[in-house]
Amino acid sequence: MLSRTLKRALLDSRLPLPPTFLLPWAAGLTTVSHTPEAGNVPPPLIDSAQHVSTDRQAMKSASKQPKSASPAHTAPATAPKLPAPSSTGTSPIALSQSVRDLLPLLQAQGSHYITAHIFDRPYLLTQGDTVRLPFFMKDVAPGDILRLNKASNIGSRDYTLKASAAAPKLKSSTTTTVEVLDPTSGSLASHSRVMPTPSPDSETPSSTAARTMAPHFIPHIAKGKVSYLDDRLFVCRAVVMGVEAEPMRVKEKTKRRQRKVKSVKSKHRYTILKVKEVRIRGVEEIEGGDELD
Amino acid sequence: MSLPTATNYFRITLLRSAIGLPKRTSGVLAALGLHKRLRTVYHPVSQTVAGQVFAVKELVDVQEVVQALSAREMRQLRQPESGFYVERRAGVRAGEGEGEEVEV
């Protein structure tokens, strides 16, 4: 599809690169924690912020005490800032000590699950699952093998590998701008304040570009942003099984005291995938950098 | 208003509706190009636009930015990443079409 290349061409052609605050919906993903500016968090995001903070505390405490007695022990992965697709070259992955210690344990456990994101929608999958996607996937034919490379969680019965970054509190900095002009000493001349553009990353400004500022505050789009694992940590493959169609449904459209009744037919199609492989790579395999499988 | 050599733009987003407000207010929003909530428009910084923004300042969120995006560009930025790529096509033996990586 052209969307990705067009986006790249679009964003590459402009210098400086568009500020990542212009990628609000996509730029909520980062592995760097940002201190939010002073001010109130907008109500729709308060819950997500609290949830995120408790997760962060849990992960911090878990990393400090690796021998936790609790059954659900989290092992956060400190991946580099851009979990980019394998096609783009990125810096070598930096695994934290806790990940090095616990990844073999996670691997050793028998069955694994993964929360894979297709078009930002999460799907909880394990090997052998049949997924009926709620949309028709274009440009794929039955038998094509897809590699799912966006995941937020991988886990087994006792261990969970999560992405370490939390969704930052999204708030436009303009809402916290308090500029008090002192008439006695300060200048009363009007001045313009341009939004500071964060330094563009060397990689393609994808959804996981690191930001130094909260993006423009748009609540309905800012909800539900998750952080993703580095895709070099796992392998997840699915096969396109085919396409399913719903029964034909007819919607009748008419108005009161109007004899004409218009019928609209709908018969949507849905792509079926079967998950063939959910595998976590070993520490040596990740650091070796070989992407043969 | 101090302007650098490059043109700066106001990035204006309509956050609150003008339903129930005087028609003058909705006229100002129409002049700015804001017909629906949460739409964003870019206007070059000028006294005219600043005055329009001031007229609807309670409904609107404004930022001053260096670059103006078109509607098409904003839409491109909104598209989510696919989250997958086709590793192997059906009917192609492994090793044959390995270089073909289609990002959907």
Chai-1 contact restraints between the chains, C-beta under 6 A:
chainA,res_idxA,chainB,res_idxB,connection_type,confidence,min_distance_angstrom,max_distance_angstrom,comment,restraint_id
A,M1,B,V104,contact,1.0,0.0,6.0,A-B,restraint_1
A,S3,B,Q79,contact,1.0,0.0,6.0,A-B,restraint_2
A,R4,B,E103,contact,1.0,0.0,6.0,A-B,restraint_3
A,K7,B,Q76,contact,1.0,0.0,6.0,A-B,restraint_4
A,L10,B,E73,contact,1.0,0.0,6.0,A-B,restraint_5
A,P18,B,Q67,contact,1.0,0.0,6.0,A-B,restraint_6
A,L23,B,L77,contact,1.0,0.0,6.0,A-B,restraint_7
A,W25,B,R78,contact,1.0,0.0,6.0,A-B,restraint_8
A,H117,B,G83,contact,1.0,0.0,6.0,A-B,restraint_9
A,I118,B,G83,contact,1.0,0.0,6.0,A-B,restraint_10
A,I118,B,F84,contact,1.0,0.0,6.0,A-B,restraint_11
A,F119,B,P80,contact,1.0,0.0,6.0,A-B,restraint_12
A,D120,B,P80,contact,1.0,0.0,6.0,A-B,restraint_13
A,D139,B,V104,contact,1.0,0.0,6.0,A-B,restraint_14
A,A141,B,A90,contact,1.0,0.0,6.0,A-B,restraint_15
A,G143,B,A90,contact,1.0,0.0,6.0,A-B,restraint_16
A,D144,B,V86,contact,1.0,0.0,6.0,A-B,restraint_17
A,D144,B,R89,contact,1.0,0.0,6.0,A-B,restraint_18
A,D144,B,A90,contact,1.0,0.0,6.0,A-B,restraint_19
A,I145,B,E87,contact,1.0,0.0,6.0,A-B,restraint_20
A,I145,B,R88,contact,1.0,0.0,6.0,A-B,restraint_21
A,L146,B,F84,contact,1.0,0.0,6.0,A-B,restraint_22
A,L146,B,V86,contact,1.0,0.0,6.0,A-B,restraint_23
A,R147,B,Y85,contact,1.0,0.0,6.0,A-B,restraint_24
A,R147,B,E87,contact,1.0,0.0,6.0,A-B,restraint_25
A,L148,B,F84,contact,1.0,0.0,6.0,A-B,restraint_26
A,K150,B,G83,contact,1.0,0.0,6.0,A-B,restraint_27
A,T174,B,Q63,contact,1.0,0.0,6.0,A-B,restraint_28
A,S190,B,M1,contact,1.0,0.0,6.0,A-B,restraint_29
A,H191,B,S2,contact,1.0,0.0,6.0,A-B,restraint_30
A,S192,B,M1,contact,1.0,0.0,6.0,A-B,restraint_31
A,S192,B,S2,contact,1.0,0.0,6.0,A-B,restraint_32
A,S192,B,E64,contact,1.0,0.0,6.0,A-B,restraint_33
A,V194,B,N8,contact,1.0,0.0,6.0,A-B,restraint_34
A,V194,B,E64,contact,1.0,0.0,6.0,A-B,restraint_35
A,M195,B,Q63,contact,1.0,0.0,6.0,A-B,restraint_36
A,M195,B,V65,contact,1.0,0.0,6.0,A-B,restraint_37
A,S207,B,E81,contact,1.0,0.0,6.0,A-B,restraint_38
